[in-house]
């Protein structure tokens, strides 16, 4: 009986084995690369297998009929195939497409440096970077000058980017335009920005193309996003060689709202007594600054309000270039008030909205006088000297309303669109003559983010504007692509048109003008991670319809700018050392203003480079920072009228620009968890080697005398103490430099 049972068992096993069907095949991605670890299963069963190191899989089943086989892997889309099982083996080939993931997807970077976005490894410069960059003196624009594309201009405020003048770079806070981001100053003396870098959590420094959501910037956009709620309440105080300050940020107990107040007073009189200045200051520069903010979490978003008020005064005398006995006196008192309110909200079902409004008013009262040796108002009898006797009052009011709607599409694809309205009113009183400008600018825009794969992305947008003062429309298409070439590496391309209204000094002369225009072409390669950042970028920019002022005002000007830029940042090679190096080559010419032909503009150097090094020594609780900046000489010209054109009577090139700056940050309470206050001592010095710096030349009326444009003093020294109660930023200060 046992023999019959054993034989029957063998027969059953034999028929079971011969009834099994083998399902096998391969798993690959859309580029044909073998995928390891893909789970391949028969749906609604326990049958399946995992692909091996060669991307192969196989398993056997005994069922027959119609089934579904599924291939699944994390970060890839699931693929299913219908099969019919009879008695033959089944061979399946699965091609899995990588899911588009925000953290893994390529980012379009052509023409812009992103800073402050902790989700990306490509962060270039944080707020702490700004204040620890030697030579920047805590000024955002000063720190951005160490990045490629920016010129080392020391006699004018603003950023001069890729062959563009300072007024071609605009600043935006929370989406709205800032009309006067710098303090007012005297001719040939640069001023600093009005806003603290710690106000912002994110910064985009566009050295070329930028989003269609922004406009009226011909060469560059500095897009700043203010912080949301602070981590905790704090009180801050500061005292230094040039200013004192006191402020607070208070976070509600439920951590859903906060408010802040800050006041600062700057007076350089004590400093000027120690460090003599070349101008004779009869009113030393003094500034009052006040800030207020309120932030509240909404249901699914954030509402933020920010207000800043500044009042300033200064007065100085310099020798008159056309006389050996007379002096030029200049005095200024001014106020600036900027307000911004923004609201971001997640509306649900993939919709988001972002509304922002701003209002600013800026007023400057200026007097210019010819004075004698006793510093008294006088005249010379020569019109080209006496024309410097005048008073000028200018008031500029800017209001803006902006609305953006965004719809998330499949994956992380998105489309956003909206519009904005600017109203600008400028009123000027020159001596007893009044002039005014009243502008209404309407803009619309649309932009889409397209992610084809994690390796390929595009940003396509367009912007259109209508200016009431010009009574003209413009339309500006913009497009950029990015392709991931390897781990942390990518190539990007960008193209776009950018328009800007003529400056007010041209519009006061005539309103019969058109927009000025620049077309950007950009290609770059970048490789970035948490330890290294490498970026190589080439660009070409074509200028059209620039303003000519002679023999009449028109849009007959033109120009170009082209070049190549390099950026390298390294946080790993040298222990506890963070450094970056930037280099820019610029070839640019333009025919504008009273230029008789296309010439290299006087603000453009062919070669510019910066090296920034930061080292934090834990044993000494001190960070050491060094910045060296270099630029080849800039051209200068003396144009003299000759009938219907100007002749170049004199021209040349300034000496190269060299500046070595140093700063240190000492944290005495580092390592003391029970310390009541977080204290930082800061000591800094610019142009440490006391090198000569010449930014150009001024000429007498007949051109027979020229004087170099130099800084008021060769060096600037700073000593300050910053104290915070309620928050310990020690780790931030350390981690930023390791």
Secondary structure, DSSP 8 states (H G I E B T S, - for coil): -HHHHHHHHHHHHHHHHHH-EEEEEEEEETTS-B-SS-EEEETTSS-EEE--TTSEEEEEE---EEEEEEEE-TTB--EEEEEEESSS-EEEEEEE-B---TTTS----TTEEEES-TTSTT----HHHHHTSTTSTT-HHHHHTTSTTB----SSSS--BTT--GGGEEEEETTEEES--B----TT----BSS-GGGEEEEEEESS---TT--S-SSEEEEEEE--S-SS-EEEEEEESSEEEEEEEEE-TTSSEEEEEEEEEEE-HHHHHHS--SSEEEEEEEEEEEEEEEEEE-SSEEEEEEEEEEEEEEEEEEE-TT-SS-EEEEEEEEEEEEEEEEEEEEEETTEEEEEEEEEEEEEEEEEEEEE-TTS-B---S-HHHHTT-EEEEEEEEEEEEEEEEEEE-STT-EEEEEEEEEEEEEEEEETTEEEEEEEEEEEEEEEEEEESSSSEEEEEEEEEEEETTTTEEEEEEEEEEEEEEETTEEEEEEEEEEEE---HHHHTT-S----EEEEEEEEEEEEE-SSEEEEEEEEEEEEEEEEE-SSS-EEEEEEEEEEEEEEEEESSSSTTEEEEEEEEEEEEEEE-BT-SS-B--TT--SEEEEEEEEEEETTTTEEEEEEEEEE---EEEEEEEETTEEEEEEEEE---EEEEEEEEEE-TTTT-TT-SSEEEEEEEEESTT-------EEE-TTSS-EEE---SSS-EEEEEEEEEES---HHHHHHTT-
